[in-house]
Amino acid sequence: MTDYPDSASNILAQIGPEINNASESVKRYYQLLRIEADDKANKMNVSPDSIKDLVYYFKEDGDKAMFPKACYYAGRVYSDLNNAPLALSYFQEALKAMDERDINDQHLKSVIYSQMGYLYLFQYIYDEAERCFRASYNIGVVIKDTASIFWGLRDIGATYLWQEKYNESLSYFLKADNVATMTNKHELIAQIQKDIANVYNNLHDYNHAKEYMQEPMRYINLLDSNSVLRLMSEIYYNVNKVDSFLNTVKVLEQIGDVFSKERVYDRLTSYHLEQGELSKARACFDLFKLYNDSANALTKTDELQKVHSLYNIKKEEAKIAKLEKHNLIRGFLLLVLFLALLALATYIYSYRRRTLERFKRFRILQREIQRNNQYVVKADNSSRELNRNDIKSSHIYNVVSEKVASQLVLNNSEWQEIEILINDYYPDFKTRLLDLYDFSVHQYHLCLLIKMELSPSSIGILTAHTNSSITHTRKRLYKKCFGQDGTGEQWDAFIRSL
């Protein structure tokens, strides 16, 4: 399941109807397997009510050995919902159950510590984050799990990076790079070398930074393209490669997320000020403020630290209760304890009421942001899918398919019809392309056919070019627009994202 998550998820989905007549225990185990497979395939979509029901079942009625795993996925669900306090409580419950029931699933324990580390890190609780990441790493060493070792080293380095302790961070990143190199997994190598480049950039060692960005740029399709291009633009800016910087910025202005655009317009403001272009600097600064406000609105609160403090209080109360049970506290201490607990209860009641009000206000804003983001993503995905279906059912698409089958090139009227079709469904497609580079007619035609999702061999037939010529043109266009060597597939992915 770990190596082929998509296949596992699809197979489990196919046998779903056969499970309907199975026993309750089989249904519940199947439900947990589905969640695990979907999570590994990055397409988990589980409602809070559904996961809470599953946790309750394995706690009360089902196989108790499955209870920690159910708690872990409950934590994952609430992490995805940005409910860090509840996610943390489920992770802690999973660890507690594993210890109490002597469940020796070291891999699961390593993953739980890793997830807890991220929650603490995102709340700037660095000591706890490092403690959790080290626990995950140490377990990985014991069970010889390369993935846990790699991510443990990488995440400890990230904790130091967030604290601007660059030399300590670099030390752990380089160790993680050695582990990734031994695995020969391009995604891990590209990820950690991007992190190393980021550290070198902060240390003003721009030559090393640029050197370590080769793999991330080569395998940008395996990473978060926003963060890769954002860092690449920073390095270009710092080494004074103005043309490459501006080309990368153009791409980020079109496809970048809120945080990328915030950084881009900050850099553009500085650039235009250095050039004496005050009006452009002012315009960029206004955009920077706009995206800076949006980025700040997405920042999480310090609720996790408060929950952590309350958790420690509960542990102390449990110790006191145990001492009471064994009659180890004398009469006058019981009276003192009663008064202390009464004062504590009064304080907690007042504290929780104030905290709840603040948290409610935060959740209202957070839900509004989530609804808006979900609406935009769903609308964009639906629109793109409809566009693709409409294009493939259009008259000109059928003409193109017949031309490919007959080994014929397209004529001028057919090119015009293709251009009209693409720009109807993707407004400003041509304008956005020409903003990046002065395309020749052949290059523009190639981009139109890529947008129609035709293969390189089909494009070669329709334009009377060889496959090698088409491949060369795609690579050259990528380098012209991004200032960096790339593959034809990377250029195709970029065109289809417009």
N, C-alpha and C positions, 0 to 999 in steps of 0.2 A: 504493500500500500504506500510505503514511503517513497519507493522508486518510481511508481507509476500511479500517482494519485488520481489523475483524470480517468484512467481506465477503471480503477477500483470504484470510483464514484459512479461511473456509467453502468458498470455491471450490477452494483447494488441497486441502482435505480430501476434497472430492467427486471430484477427479481422481486421488486416491491409488491406487485399484485399477488404473487404466490405466498407472501408472508401474511396476508390478511386473515387466512384461516389457521394460522399457527397459534401456539399457546402464547399466553401473556408474556412469559419470560423470554421466548424467542422474539416476539415483537419488540420488546424493550431492548434486547441486545442488538437487534437489527437497527433500531433507531439510533443507538449509540454509535454503531459502526458507520451509519450514514453520515452522522455529524462529524466523526473523525475523518472520513474520506473527503467530505466536502471542505473541511478545514484545511487539509493538506493540499487540496486543489485550489485553495483561495476563492472558494465560492460558497462559503457557509452562510446560510440564511435561516436562522433559527429564532423563533419568537421567545421572549422572556418566559411566558407562561409555559411553553412547551419544555424548555430546559429545566425550569423549576419542578415541573411534574416528573421529569425523568430523574432528577436528583432525589426527590422524595421517594420514588419507587425503589431505587437501589439502596436507599438508607433504611427503609422500613420493610420491604417485601422481597426485593430481588437479591441477586448475588452480591453480597457485601463487598467482595473483592473489586467490583466494578464501581463502587461508590466514589473512591478518589478520582477516577477518570471522569465520572459524570460531573463532579465538582469542578474539575479542571476545565471542562468545556463550558460549564456555566460561567466560569471566570472569563473564558475567551469571548463568550457572547456579550457579556457586560463590558469587556474591554472595547469591543467593536462599537458598542453603544455609548462609549465615552463615559461610562459610569465607573470610574476608578475605585471609589470606596467599596462598592458591592463586588466588583471583580476581585479586589484584594481579599475580601472576606471569604469568598469561595476558594481562592488559592490556599489561604491559610487553613481552611476546613479540610481541604484535600491532604495537605501535609500532616495535619493532626490525625486524620483517619488512618493514614499509612503507618504512622508511628504506633497508634493504639492497637491496630489490628495486625501489626507485623506483616504488612504487605511490601514485598521486596521488589518493587518496580522502579529500579534506579533511573532508568531512562525517563520515565514520567516525572520523577522527582527533579531531575535535572532541568527538564523543560519548564516545570512549574516555577522553580527558582529563577529561571531566565525571564519568564513573563512577569514575575513580581519585580524583578530588577528594572524592567522597562517602565512599569508603573511608577516606581520610586524615582527613576531618572527623570521622567517627564514632569515630576513635581519638584525637581531640584533637591531631593533628599539623597545626597550623594553617598553618604556613609552606608545607608541601607541598600542603595542600588549596588554599590561595589560588593557588599557582603553577599547579596543574592547572586550576582554574577560569578563571584569566586566559588560559591557553593556549587553552582551549575558546572563550572569548569572542573572543580575537584572531582565531582562525580564522573564527569566525562573521562578524566584521566584514569580513574579506578576501573571503569567498565570498558575503557579503550574505545570510546565513541568519538570518532573524528569530528563529527558535526558539533557536538557539545564542546569539545576542546577549542575548535575554531571560533565559534560564537562566544564562548566564555572569554577568550583572549581579546577578541574584537570588541566586546561590550565593556570589558574593564577599561580598555583603551578609550572607548567613547566616553566613559564616565570621567576620565581625566581630561579629555578634550573639552567637555562641557564646562570644566572648571578652569580652562585655559592653561592647564599644566601640560604643555605641548611635548616636552622631552619625555615625560613618563608615558604619555599617550603614544608617542612614536615607538617607544620600546615594545609595547604590547601589540601594536599594529604590525610591526615587522615580524614578531613571532607568529602572529596569525597568518601573515603572508606566506611564511615558510610552510605552515600547515596546509594552506589552500593550494600552494604549488604542488605539494605531494599528492593531493586529491586529483589534480588536473581538471578541476571543474571551473569552467570559464566564468560562471556567475560569481562564485566565491572569490576568485582571483580579481575580477573586475571590481567587485564591491570593496574589498580590503585595500586595493591599490588606489581607489578613489579616496578612501579615508586617509591613506598615507599622503596623497597629493594635497589634501585639505590641510593636514598638519604642516607640511613643508610650505604651503602658501602662507599660513599664519606665522611661520618662522622666517618669512621673507626669503626662503631658498627656492626661488622661482624655477631655476633650471631643473632641480629634482622634482618639483611639483609638476612641471610639464612632462618630464620623463615618465612619471607614474600615472599620467592621464592617458597614456597610449592605449592600455587595455580597456579602461572604462569607455573611451570613445569608440573603440573597435566593437565592443559588445554593449553598446548603449541600449539596444533593444531588450537586454536582459535586466537592466537596472531602471531606476527612476530617472527618466531622461531629463526632467526638470532640474534635479540636483546636479546631474553631470554637466549639463550645459551652463548652469549657473556658476559652478566652480570653474569651468573652462573659460567663461567670460571674465571671471576675476583674474585668472592667471594671464590671459591675453592683455588685460588692462594693466596689470602690474609689470609685465615685460615690454609694455609700450608697443604691442602689435595692434595698432589702432584698427586696421581694416578687418582683421580676424575678430577683434572685440566687437566691432559694430555689426558684422555679419551674424555673430552668435546672438547678439542682443536682439536683432530683428526677429530671429526665430523665437526667442523667449517672449518677446512682446506679443506674439501671435498665439503661442501654445503654452506659455508658462502659467504656473499656478500663482496664487496670491503672494506666497513668500518669494517666489522667483521674481515676480514683477516688482515687489517692494525693493529687492536688492538691485535689480536692473536700473530702476529709475533713480536710486540713490547714486549709483555709479555714473549714470548719464548726467545727472546734475553736476557732479564734480568735473566730468569731462567737458561739458559745455562751459563751465566757469573757467576752466583752464584755457579754453579756446577764445574766451572773451565773448561768447554768445549768450548774453544775459537773458534774452527773451526765451530762448530754448531751455536754458537752465531753469528759469522760473516755471515753465510749463512742465518740465520733468519733475521739479520739486513738488509741484501741486499733485502730480500723479503719485509720487512717492508717499506723500502724506495720506492720500486716499487709500493706497494699498497697505500702508503701515497701520491705519485704523482698522482695516479689515483683518489684518494678521493678529492684531492685539485682541480683537473680539473673539478669536478662536483659541486664545491662550487659556489653559486650564487654571483652576483656582487651587488654593492650598488645602482643599478639603481632605486629601489623602493623609496629610500630616496630622490633621485633627483626628481622623479615624484611627490612625496608628497610636496616638496618645490614648484614646478611649480604649483601644484594645489592650494596652498595657495596664490601664486601670482595672479592666475586667479580670486580667490575670492575677493582679494583686488581691482583688476581692475573692477570687477562687481560692487563693492560698489562705486567706483569713477564714473562709468558710470551712476549709479542711481542718484548720487548727481548732475551730469551734467544735467540729464533729468529734474530735479526739480529746476534748476537754482540757486542752493545753493552755487555755487562757483563763485566768482567774477572774473572780467576780468583779473587782474594781476595773480590770482591763476591759471586761465586757461592757461596762457602763461607758467607759471612755470610747470604746469602739462604736457603741450605739450612737453617741453624740457626734462622733466623727463621721459616721456613715450618714446620719441625718443632715449634717452640714454639707457633706459631699453630694447627697441626693438633691438638696436644694440648689447647690451650685450647678450640678449637672443638668437639672431641669431648666434652670435659667439659661445655661450655656447652650443646651441643645435647642431651646426655643429660638434663641438668637441665630444660631447656626442654621437651623431649618429655614428661617426666613431668608437668610442670605443665599442658601443653597437653592431655594425655590426660585428666587429672582434669577440666579445663574442658569438654572435648568430651563426657565422660560426662554431666555435668550439663546441657549444652546439648542433647544428644540426648534426654534425658529430658523436658526442657521442650518441645522440638519435638514429641515423640510425644504428650505430653499435649495440647498446643495443637491438633495435627492431629486427634486423636481427638475433641476437643470440637467443632471446626469441622465435621468430617465428620458427627458425630452430629447436630449442630444442623441442618445443611443437609439431611441425609437425613430427619430428623424433620419439618422444615417441608415438604419436597416430598411426603412421604407424607400429611401432614395436608391439604395442598391437594388432592391426588388423592382422598383419602377424602371430603372435603367436597363436591367437585364430582360425586362419584358417589353422594351421599346422596339419600334420598327428598325431604328438604325443599329441596335445591338444585334438583331437578327441578320441584318445586312452584313455587319462586320463578321459574324460567325460564318456566314456563307462565303465571304471573301477569303477567310482563313482556310476553310475547307477546300476552296478552289485554287489556293495559292495565288491570289490576286491582290494588287495594291489598291488602296482607297483613292478615289478621285476628289477633286476640289469640293464639289457639292456635298460629298459625304463627310469630308473633314469639317465643313461649315456646320452640317447638321449635328455632328458629334460635339463641336464646340458649344453650340447653342444648348444642347441637352445637358452637358456637364455644368455649364454656368447657370442654367435654370435651377438645377437641383443643388448646386453648391455656389451660391452668390459670391461674387468677388474672387472666385478661384483664380481667374486669369490675373486680376489686379494683384493679388497676394503673391503670385508667382513672380510677376515682373518687378515687384518691389524688392525681391531678393537678388535678381540677376537678369541681365538682358538676354533672354532666351532666343535662339534662332528658331526658324519655323519648324525644322525637324525636331529640335529639342522640346519645343512646346507640344508638338504632336505626340511625341513619346510620353510626355506627362499626362496628356489627355487619355491615352490608352492605358497607362498605369492606373489612372483614376477609375477606369472602367473595369479594373482588376483582370486585365489580360496578361497572359504569360509572356516572358521575353521572346520565346520562339514565335508566338503569334504576332507580337509587335514587329519582329523582324520581317515577317511575311508582308504585313500591311504597309510597311514603310520601305520595302525593298532593301533591307540591310541584313547583314549576317548577325548571328547570335553574339559573336564576340564583339562586333561593333556596338550592338545595343548595350552589352554589359559594360564596355569601356565608356560609353556616353553616360550611363547612370553613375559610374564611379566618379567621372570627371565633374558632373553636376554637383555631386555631394561635396567634393573638395572645393569647388568654386563657392558654394553657398555657406559651407561651415569652416573653411580654412583648414581642413583636416582630412587625411585619407579616410575613405569609408568604402563599404561594399555596395553593390547594386541593391541588395535587399534592404539596406538601411535607407537608401534613397526612396525605394518603393514605399517603405513604412511611413516615411515623412510625407510623401505626396498623398497617401491615403488618409493621413491624419488631418489634412487641410479641409 
